[in-house]
Amino acid sequence: MLQRLRMIGRGPAQFAFQVDSDLPKDVITINPHYFGDDAQGLADKLKANLIANSFVGAATKFTIRIYDAQKPKPNYPLATATSGTDYANTTAPREVALCLSYYSTWNRPSYRGRVYIPHFGFGGSVGLKPTSTQMNNVLGWGNTLFKGLPAGHNAVVFSPKLNQSNGISNFWVDNEWDTVRSRGLKADSRVQGTVP
């Protein structure tokens, strides 16, 4: 039985990348939205797209889960695809990201969205501003996430305010770092002082 994938809430896709260890707390996720009716076909194609991305490849451990976000909790995945045997190594603070922004027809509220690509997904050193190479590497994620999908499927922007989804027409990356605090490590030591 085919399941119609809808764009409400957090899903329906979750990309979970295992970083620095196999511990569950060491997972970084991104959550784009898609529309279509073949959950497993979509998961398999997105897996192939991630393997083809030079910053992910076949070795990096990741899981893709496709959800129908209109289902009430508990909402279990309709399809899952996994790949890789080794976790990604982070060489910069995990909070550092670049935003892949996108919109449908008009770049205005209710028609735009974004995903935060972690540093391991675009490489290079962290300077005052991202380099044009880093920005173009993140722009390449637009091809990974939005293009070459199965027939009848497309990446969308969902607007809870309008209660509608619209196909993505444009995407971009700017030259400002973004911070995703929830991806950071917990402090395990401290230094302190006293006021004389």
C-alpha positions as CSV (number, residue, x, y, z in Angstrom):
1,M,0.0,0.0,0.0
2,L,1.4,3.4,-1.0
3,Q,1.7,6.0,1.6
4,R,1.3,9.7,0.7
5,L,4.2,11.7,2.3
6,R,3.1,15.0,3.7
7,M,5.0,18.1,4.8
8,I,3.8,18.9,8.3
9,G,5.9,19.2,11.4
10,R,9.5,18.1,11.5
11,G,9.6,15.6,8.7
12,P,9.2,13.7,6.8
13,A,12.9,13.1,6.3
14,Q,15.6,12.9,8.8
15,F,19.3,12.5,7.9
16,A,21.3,11.3,10.9
17,F,25.1,11.4,10.7
18,Q,27.2,9.5,13.3
19,V,30.2,11.8,14.3
20,D,33.3,11.1,16.4
21,S,31.9,8.0,18.0
22,D,29.1,5.4,17.9
23,L,27.4,6.9,20.9
24,P,23.7,8.0,20.3
25,K,24.6,11.5,21.6
26,D,27.1,11.9,18.8
27,V,24.5,12.2,16.0
28,I,24.0,15.3,13.9
29,T,20.7,15.6,12.0
30,I,19.3,17.7,9.2
31,N,15.6,17.5,8.3
32,P,14.5,18.6,4.8
33,H,11.0,18.1,3.6
34,Y,9.8,16.0,0.6
35,F,6.6,15.2,-1.2
36,G,5.8,11.9,-2.9
37,D,4.3,8.4,-2.4
38,D,7.2,6.0,-2.4
39,A,8.9,6.3,0.9
40,Q,11.5,3.5,0.3
41,G,12.3,4.7,-3.2
42,L,12.9,8.2,-1.8
43,A,15.1,6.9,1.0
44,D,17.1,4.7,-1.4
45,K,17.7,7.6,-3.9
46,L,18.7,10.0,-1.1
47,K,21.1,7.4,0.2
48,A,22.7,7.2,-3.3
49,N,22.9,11.0,-3.5
50,L,24.7,11.1,-0.1
51,I,27.2,8.4,-1.1
52,A,27.9,10.4,-4.3
53,N,28.6,13.6,-2.1
54,S,32.4,13.8,-1.6
55,F,32.0,15.0,2.0
56,V,29.9,11.9,2.9
57,G,30.8,9.0,0.6
58,A,30.3,5.3,1.2
59,A,32.3,5.1,4.4
60,T,30.5,7.7,6.5
61,K,27.9,6.2,8.8
62,F,24.4,7.7,8.3
63,T,20.7,6.8,8.5
64,I,17.9,8.2,6.5
65,R,14.4,8.0,7.9
66,I,11.2,8.9,6.0
67,Y,8.2,9.9,8.0
68,D,4.6,10.9,7.3
69,A,4.7,13.9,9.5
70,Q,0.9,14.2,9.7
71,K,0.6,11.0,11.7
72,P,0.1,11.4,15.5
73,K,2.7,10.2,17.9
74,P,4.2,7.7,18.1
75,N,5.2,8.3,14.5
76,Y,7.4,5.5,13.2
77,P,9.4,5.7,10.0
78,L,7.8,4.5,6.8
79,A,11.2,3.7,5.3
80,T,14.8,3.6,6.4
81,A,18.1,3.5,4.5
82,T,21.6,3.2,6.1
83,S,25.1,3.3,4.9
84,G,28.7,3.4,6.0
85,T,30.9,1.7,8.6
86,D,32.8,4.7,10.1
87,Y,31.8,7.9,11.8
88,A,32.6,11.3,10.5
89,N,35.5,13.1,12.3
90,T,34.9,16.6,13.3
91,T,37.9,19.0,13.1
92,A,36.0,22.2,14.2
93,P,33.4,22.9,16.9
94,R,30.4,20.8,16.1
95,E,28.2,23.9,16.5
96,V,29.8,25.5,13.4
97,A,27.5,25.2,10.3
98,L,26.6,26.9,7.1
99,C,23.0,27.4,6.2
100,L,21.7,26.1,2.9
101,S,18.6,28.3,2.4
102,Y,15.9,27.8,-0.1
103,Y,12.6,29.1,-1.3
104,S,9.6,28.4,-3.5
105,T,8.9,31.0,-6.1
106,W,9.2,34.0,-3.7
107,N,11.9,34.6,-1.1
108,R,9.6,35.7,1.6
109,P,8.1,34.2,4.8
110,S,6.0,31.1,4.4
111,Y,7.8,30.3,1.2
112,R,11.4,29.7,2.4
113,G,13.3,27.2,4.6
114,R,16.8,26.1,5.5
115,V,19.0,23.2,6.7
116,Y,22.2,23.7,8.6
117,I,25.1,21.7,7.0
118,P,27.7,20.7,9.6
119,H,31.4,21.6,9.2
120,F,32.4,18.1,8.2
121,G,30.0,18.5,5.2
122,F,32.0,21.3,3.6
123,G,35.5,21.2,5.1
124,G,38.2,23.8,5.3
125,S,39.4,25.9,8.2
126,V,37.1,28.2,10.3
127,G,38.1,31.8,9.7
128,L,36.4,35.1,10.2
129,K,34.1,34.4,7.2
130,P,33.5,31.2,5.2
131,T,35.5,31.0,2.0
132,S,33.9,30.9,-1.5
133,T,35.0,27.3,-1.7
134,Q,33.2,26.4,1.5
135,M,30.1,28.3,0.3
136,N,30.2,26.4,-3.0
137,N,30.6,23.1,-1.2
138,V,27.5,23.7,0.8
139,L,25.7,24.9,-2.4
140,G,26.5,21.4,-3.7
141,W,24.4,19.9,-1.0
142,G,21.4,21.4,-2.9
143,N,22.1,18.8,-5.6
144,T,22.4,16.1,-3.0
145,L,19.2,16.9,-1.2
146,F,16.9,18.4,-3.9
147,K,17.8,17.0,-7.3
148,G,17.7,13.6,-8.9
149,L,14.8,12.4,-6.8
150,P,12.4,9.6,-7.9
151,A,9.7,10.5,-10.4
152,G,6.8,12.2,-8.7
153,H,8.9,13.3,-5.7
154,N,10.2,16.7,-5.0
155,A,11.8,18.7,-2.2
156,V,9.4,21.2,-0.7
157,V,9.0,24.1,1.7
158,F,6.2,23.6,4.2
159,S,4.4,26.5,5.8
160,P,2.5,25.7,9.0
161,K,1.0,29.2,8.8
162,L,-0.5,28.5,5.3
163,N,-0.8,24.8,5.9
164,Q,0.6,24.1,2.4
165,S,3.8,22.8,0.8
166,N,5.5,24.3,-2.3
167,G,8.3,22.9,-4.4
168,I,11.7,24.4,-4.0
169,S,12.8,26.6,-6.9
170,N,16.0,28.3,-5.7
171,F,18.7,27.8,-3.0
172,W,21.7,29.7,-1.8
173,V,24.4,30.0,0.8
174,D,25.7,33.3,2.3
175,N,29.1,34.1,3.8
176,E,28.2,34.1,7.5
177,W,28.7,31.2,9.9
178,D,25.7,29.7,11.6
179,T,25.7,28.1,15.0
180,V,23.6,25.1,16.1
181,R,24.0,25.0,19.8
182,S,22.4,21.6,20.3
183,R,25.3,20.0,18.3
184,G,27.9,21.0,20.8
185,L,29.9,18.8,23.2
186,K,29.2,19.0,26.9
187,A,32.0,20.6,29.0
188,D,34.1,18.0,30.9
189,S,36.5,20.3,32.6
190,R,36.8,23.9,33.8
191,V,39.2,26.5,35.0
192,Q,38.2,29.1,37.6
193,G,39.5,32.0,39.6
194,T,38.6,34.0,42.7
195,V,38.3,37.8,43.0
196,P,41.3,39.1,45.0
